[in-house]
Amino acid sequence: MRGQARITESNVQDMMREVRMALLEADVALAVVRDFVARVKEKALGQEVTGSLNPGQALVGIVHKELAATMGEGISDINLAVQPPAVILMAGLQGAGKTTTTAKLAKHLITKRKKKVLTVSADVYRPAAIEQLKTVTAQAGAEWFPSDPGQQPRDIALAALDYAKRHYFDVLLVDTAGRLGIDEALMAEIRTLHSVLNPVETLFVVDAMQGQDAVNTAKAFKDALPLTGVVLTKLDGDSRGGSALSVRQITGAPIKFAGVSEKIDGLEVFDAERHAGRVLGMGDIVALVEQVQQGVDVASAQKLADKLKSGSGFDLNDFLSQISQMKKMGGLSGLMDKLPSQLTAKAAGADMDKAERDVKRMEGIICSMTALERRKPDLLKASRKRRIAAGAGVHVQEVNRLLNQFEQMQGMMKKMKGGGLMKMMKRMGGGGGGFPGMPR
């Protein structure tokens, strides 16, 4: 499509075929794909290509914008503008992650909205469901209301609501029972809970890896309940989350949250604009930047920068600090997930699990050293290395390898002092201004 001034019927066909394949690979339902492709084609045909864009780039822009619009404009947050307690009902199939999501949402409301939160489980069928909610609620820092498998879900919900009112809770989160498939008994029970609780939010929790079947589940819950929002879980898996597109179109309810890790704080407010890039394989750079901002200790990073500027040595304590900061950001694989697919393809040959294990091993070796040894690695001779290796449960060769890597990094840090970074990059890239093997 290069060198052509406008998008036409003939040159749009191949591009739309690629878009269709990308959406189907991302597990968007076929009916939704057909409808989406028709809308994009209608908007694209005859559009003039402005500025320095070629028709291919212009069409990607149209696709991206339409994807974001289909999944919901901007960001939809939880509605808490009611007389407390605001009741939030969690619905969805078994295995979608309802119980964990309930605790993650409690954590989000406590930390981001400063609310006093109570959770209760009305799941009287699944063994240990009540205990699971108790455990994860404690991790979230919320309060848990006890329930018993012998009780009726309706009675549990009413008792929890009464307790929440008497103890001035801002929010009551109700975790409901799920089934492995859709059945009438489940739908009747959740309709009863909805009528007695009159929730301000009814959130449909759906597994991003469910793929094509997400459409059937979404339709069944939409017919049973007036859904106010969707929570997409397991977005940290291999799926590109195309079910977001299907579920949004079928239910008409905005996607409010996305589960991005198994940690208790692994729930993000859903942003359609950013998720559109993920579905198309463009990655999520904004989320990567946010993850770095949350994970990086700004004070210690500034301290290291000042240390380097003053010419003080980069020691093993600094090296350990860098490793722990990377772990806070979700490790190597957590960072790789958010990069565009072109970049992750370049690292596809690398064994991420091995890399993560190597990082943990390095951390163990440094933690086996004394404070003096970390400050002055030159002290590490044969006998000290043997002691450190035994303490970390590794061979002496592993200690030597770590010290070699540390020396290389120390050398880089010295070159960076005084603005020598560009000179160093030019030397390493043979004058080309980049690292060998990296795209220029």
C-alpha positions in Angstrom: 0.0 0.0 0.0 3.1 2.3 0.0 3.1 5.2 -2.4 -0.7 5.3 -2.8 -2.6 8.5 -1.9 -5.8 7.0 -0.6 -7.3 3.8 0.8 -9.4 2.1 -1.9 -11.5 -1.0 -2.2 -8.7 -2.9 -3.9 -5.8 -2.0 -1.6 -7.9 -2.4 1.6 -8.7 -6.1 1.1 -5.3 -7.5 2.0 -4.9 -5.2 5.0 -8.4 -6.2 6.3 -7.5 -9.9 5.9 -4.5 -9.3 8.2 -6.7 -7.5 10.7 -9.3 -10.3 10.6 -6.5 -12.9 11.3 -5.1 -10.8 14.2 -8.5 -10.6 15.8 -9.3 -14.3 15.4 -5.8 -15.2 16.8 -6.7 -13.0 19.8 -9.8 -15.1 20.3 -12.4 -12.6 19.3 -15.7 -14.3 18.4 -16.3 -14.7 14.6 -19.6 -12.7 14.5 -17.9 -9.8 16.4 -14.9 -9.9 14.0 -17.2 -9.7 10.9 -19.1 -6.8 12.3 -15.9 -5.0 13.3 -14.2 -5.5 10.0 -17.3 -4.2 8.1 -17.3 -1.0 10.3 -13.6 -0.4 9.8 -13.9 -0.9 6.0 -16.7 1.6 5.8 -14.8 4.2 7.8 -11.5 3.6 5.9 -12.7 3.7 2.3 -11.9 6.9 0.5 -10.2 8.4 3.4 -7.3 10.7 2.3 -3.9 9.8 3.8 -2.5 12.9 5.5 1.0 14.1 6.1 3.8 11.5 6.2 1.5 8.5 6.8 1.2 5.8 4.2 -2.2 4.1 3.7 -1.1 1.1 5.8 -0.3 3.3 8.8 -3.5 5.2 8.3 -5.5 2.0 8.3 -3.8 0.8 11.5 -4.8 4.1 13.1 -8.5 3.6 12.1 -8.4 -0.1 13.4 -6.9 1.0 16.7 -9.4 3.8 17.2 -12.4 1.6 16.3 -11.1 -1.2 18.7 -10.8 1.3 21.5 -14.3 2.6 20.8 -15.8 -0.9 20.6 -14.3 -1.8 24.1 -15.6 1.5 25.6 -14.4 5.1 25.4 -11.9 6.1 28.1 -12.1 4.6 31.6 -15.2 3.5 33.5 -14.8 3.4 37.3 -16.9 2.0 40.1 -20.0 3.9 41.0 -20.0 4.5 44.8 -22.3 7.6 44.8 -25.0 6.0 47.0 -26.0 5.8 50.7 -23.3 3.5 52.3 -22.9 0.6 52.2 -22.5 0.4 48.4 -23.2 -3.3 47.5 -21.1 -4.8 44.7 -22.3 -8.2 43.4 -19.6 -10.4 41.8 -21.0 -12.8 39.1 -19.3 -15.3 36.7 -18.5 -19.0 36.1 -16.4 -21.1 38.4 -12.7 -20.8 37.7 -12.9 -17.3 36.3 -11.2 -15.9 39.4 -14.2 -14.3 41.2 -13.0 -14.9 44.8 -9.5 -13.6 44.1 -10.9 -10.7 42.1 -13.2 -9.8 45.1 -10.2 -9.4 47.3 -8.2 -7.5 44.6 -11.1 -5.1 44.3 -11.3 -4.7 48.1 -7.5 -3.8 48.0 -8.1 -1.3 45.1 -11.0 0.4 47.0 -9.0 0.6 50.2 -5.8 2.0 48.7 -7.2 4.1 45.8 -10.6 5.2 47.1 -9.8 5.1 50.9 -13.0 3.0 51.6 -13.8 0.7 54.5 -14.6 -2.6 52.9 -16.4 -5.8 54.0 -16.4 -9.0 52.0 -18.8 -12.0 52.3 -19.0 -15.4 50.4 -22.4 -16.6 49.3 -20.8 -19.7 47.7 -22.1 -22.5 49.8 -21.3 -25.3 47.2 -17.6 -25.2 46.5 -15.5 -26.7 49.3 -13.2 -24.1 51.0 -14.6 -21.2 49.0 -15.5 -19.4 52.2 -12.0 -20.0 53.7 -10.3 -18.9 50.5 -12.2 -15.6 50.6 -11.2 -15.2 54.3 -7.5 -15.7 53.5 -7.4 -13.3 50.5 -9.5 -10.7 52.3 -6.9 -10.6 55.1 -4.2 -10.1 52.5 -6.1 -7.2 51.1 -6.5 -5.5 54.5 -10.4 -5.6 54.4 -12.8 -7.2 56.9 -14.4 -10.6 56.2 -17.9 -11.6 57.2 -18.2 -15.3 58.3 -20.7 -17.5 56.5 -21.5 -21.3 56.6 -22.1 -23.9 53.9 -25.3 -24.9 55.8 -26.8 -21.5 55.3 -28.9 -20.2 52.4 -27.1 -17.6 50.1 -30.0 -15.2 50.6 -29.7 -15.3 54.4 -25.9 -14.9 54.2 -26.3 -11.8 52.0 -28.9 -10.1 54.2 -26.9 -10.8 57.4 -23.8 -9.3 55.8 -25.7 -6.3 54.6 -27.2 -5.7 58.1 -23.7 -6.0 59.7 -22.2 -3.6 57.1 -24.9 -1.0 58.0 -24.4 -1.3 61.7 -20.6 -1.1 61.5 -20.5 1.8 59.0 -18.8 0.1 56.1 -18.6 2.0 52.8 -18.6 -1.0 50.6 -19.9 -4.6 50.8 -18.4 -7.0 48.2 -20.5 -10.2 47.7 -18.8 -13.2 46.1 -21.3 -15.6 44.6 -21.3 -19.2 43.6 -20.2 -20.2 40.1 -20.7 -23.4 38.0 -18.5 -25.1 35.5 -21.2 -24.3 32.9 -24.4 -22.2 32.7 -27.4 -23.7 34.4 -30.8 -22.4 35.4 -30.3 -23.1 39.2 -27.2 -20.8 39.2 -29.1 -18.0 37.4 -32.1 -18.2 39.6 -30.0 -18.0 42.7 -28.0 -15.0 41.5 -31.2 -13.2 40.4 -32.6 -13.7 44.0 -29.4 -12.3 45.5 -29.6 -9.3 43.1 -33.3 -8.6 44.1 -32.6 -8.7 47.9 -29.4 -6.8 47.8 -30.2 -4.2 45.1 -26.5 -3.7 44.3 -25.1 -0.4 42.9 -22.7 -2.5 40.8 -23.2 -6.0 39.3 -19.8 -7.0 37.9 -19.4 -9.9 35.5 -16.0 -11.6 36.0 -14.7 -13.4 32.9 -11.5 -15.2 32.1 -9.5 -13.5 29.3 -8.2 -17.0 28.3 -11.8 -18.4 27.9 -11.7 -17.3 24.2 -14.6 -17.9 21.9 -16.9 -19.4 24.6 -16.8 -16.1 26.5 -19.6 -14.9 24.2 -22.1 -17.7 25.3 -21.3 -17.0 29.0 -21.7 -13.3 28.6 -25.0 -13.7 26.8 -26.4 -15.9 29.6 -25.4 -13.6 32.4 -26.7 -10.5 30.5 -30.1 -12.2 30.1 -30.2 -13.1 33.8 -28.8 -9.8 35.4 -28.6 -6.1 34.7 -24.8 -6.1 34.4 -23.1 -2.7 35.1 -19.5 -3.7 34.4 -17.1 -6.4 33.4 -13.9 -7.6 35.1 -11.4 -9.3 32.7 -9.1 -11.7 34.6 -5.9 -13.5 33.8 -4.6 -10.9 31.3 -1.1 -11.8 32.4 -1.5 -15.2 30.6 -0.7 -16.1 27.0 -4.0 -14.7 25.7 -4.1 -11.4 24.0 -7.5 -10.8 25.6 -9.7 -10.6 22.5 -12.6 -11.9 24.6 -12.7 -8.2 25.9 -14.0 -7.2 22.5 -16.6 -10.0 22.4 -17.9 -9.6 26.0 -18.2 -5.8 25.6 -20.2 -6.1 22.4 -22.5 -8.8 23.7 -23.2 -7.3 27.2 -23.1 -3.7 26.4 -21.5 -3.2 29.9 -18.2 -1.3 30.1 -15.1 -3.2 31.1 -14.1 -1.7 34.4 -11.1 -3.7 35.6 -8.4 -6.1 34.3 -6.6 -8.7 36.4 -2.9 -8.4 35.4 -1.1 -10.6 37.9 -1.8 -13.1 40.7 -0.7 -10.6 43.4 -3.3 -9.0 45.6 -2.6 -5.6 44.0 -2.7 -7.0 40.5 -5.9 -5.3 39.4 -5.9 -2.3 37.0 -8.6 0.1 35.9 -9.3 -1.0 32.3 -8.2 1.4 29.6 -9.7 0.5 26.2 -7.1 2.6 24.3 -4.2 0.7 25.8 -5.9 -2.7 25.5 -6.5 -2.2 21.8 -2.7 -2.1 21.3 -2.4 -5.4 23.1 -5.1 -7.1 21.0 -3.3 -6.0 17.8 0.0 -7.2 19.2 1.4 -3.6 19.8 2.1 -4.3 23.5 1.2 -2.0 26.4 4.0 0.5 26.8 1.9 2.8 29.1 1.4 -0.1 31.6 5.1 -0.9 31.4 6.0 2.7 32.3 3.4 2.7 35.2 4.8 -0.7 36.4 8.4 0.8 36.4 7.2 3.9 38.3 5.5 1.8 41.0 8.4 -0.6 41.3 11.3 1.8 41.3 12.3 3.4 44.6 12.9 6.9 43.3 15.0 7.9 46.4 17.4 4.9 46.0 17.6 5.5 42.2 18.5 9.1 42.8 21.1 8.1 45.4 22.8 5.7 42.9 22.8 8.5 40.2 24.4 10.9 42.6 26.9 8.3 43.6 27.9 7.7 40.0 28.2 11.4 39.3 30.5 11.9 42.2 32.8 9.0 41.0 32.1 6.7 44.0 32.3 3.1 43.1 29.3 1.0 42.1 29.3 -1.8 44.7 27.5 -5.1 45.2 24.9 -3.4 47.4 23.9 -1.3 44.4 23.8 -4.4 42.2 21.5 -6.1 44.7 19.3 -3.0 44.8 18.9 -3.2 41.0 17.9 -6.9 41.2 15.3 -6.3 43.9 13.8 -3.3 41.9 13.4 -5.5 38.9 11.6 -8.2 41.0 9.2 -5.5 42.2 8.3 -4.7 38.6 7.2 -8.4 38.1 10.6 -9.8 37.0 11.8 -10.2 33.4 8.7 -12.0 32.1 6.4 -9.4 33.6 8.2 -6.7 31.7 8.4 -8.7 28.5 4.6 -9.3 28.5 3.9 -5.6 27.9 6.4 -5.1 25.0 5.2 -5.0 21.4 5.2 -8.4 19.7 8.0 -7.4 17.3 10.3 -6.8 20.3 9.2 -9.9 22.2 9.8 -12.0 19.1 13.4 -10.9 19.1 13.7 -12.3 22.7 11.7 -15.5 21.9 14.8 -17.6 21.7 15.8 -16.6 25.2 14.8 -18.9 28.1 12.9 -16.5 30.4 12.6 -19.1 33.2 16.3 -19.7 33.2 17.0 -16.0 33.2 14.6 -15.6 36.2 16.4 -18.4 38.0 19.8 -16.9 37.3 18.6 -13.6 38.8 17.4 -15.4 42.0 20.7 -17.2 42.2 22.6 -13.9 42.0 20.5 -12.5 44.8 21.2 -15.5 47.0 25.0 -15.2 46.4 25.1 -11.5 47.3 22.9 -12.1 50.4 25.5 -14.7 51.6 28.2 -12.0 51.7 29.1 -9.8 54.7 28.4 -6.0 54.5 32.1 -5.4 54.1 32.4 -7.9 51.2 29.6 -6.2 49.4 31.2 -2.8 49.7 34.7 -4.1 48.8 34.4 -7.1 46.4 38.2 -7.0 46.0 38.4 -8.8 49.4 36.8 -11.9 47.8 39.6 -14.5 47.6 39.4 -18.3 47.4 38.4 -19.1 51.0 35.7 -16.4 51.2 34.3 -17.5 47.8 34.0 -21.1 49.2 32.1 -19.8 52.3 29.8 -17.7 50.1 29.1 -20.6 47.7 28.3 -22.9 50.6 25.9 -20.3 52.1 24.1 -19.8 48.8 24.0 -23.5 48.0 25.9 -23.0 44.7 29.3 -23.9 43.2 32.3 -21.6 43.5 32.1 -21.1 39.6 28.7 -19.4 40.1 30.3 -16.9 42.5 33.0 -16.2 40.0 30.5 -15.7 37.2 28.5 -13.2 39.3 31.7 -11.3 40.1 32.6 -11.2 36.4 29.2 -9.9 35.5 29.4 -7.3 38.3 32.8 -6.1 37.0 31.4 -5.7 33.5 28.5 -3.6 34.9 30.9 -1.6 37.1 33.0 -0.9 34.0 29.9 0.4 32.2 29.0 2.6 35.2 32.4 4.2 35.1 32.1 4.9 31.4 28.7 6.5 32.0 30.3 9.0 34.5 31.0 12.3 32.9 28.7 11.8 29.9 30.8 9.0 28.4 27.7 6.8 27.5 27.4 7.9 23.9 31.1 7.3 23.3 30.8 3.9 24.9 27.8 3.0 22.7 29.6 4.2 19.6 32.7 2.0 20.4 30.5 -1.0 21.1 28.5 -0.5 18.0 31.5 0.0 15.7 30.7 3.7 15.2 27.0 3.0 14.4 25.5 4.3 17.6 24.0 1.1 18.8 24.7 -2.2 20.6 25.9 -5.2 18.5 23.0 -7.4 17.5 20.4 -4.8 18.4 18.2 -3.1 15.7 19.7 0.3 14.8 
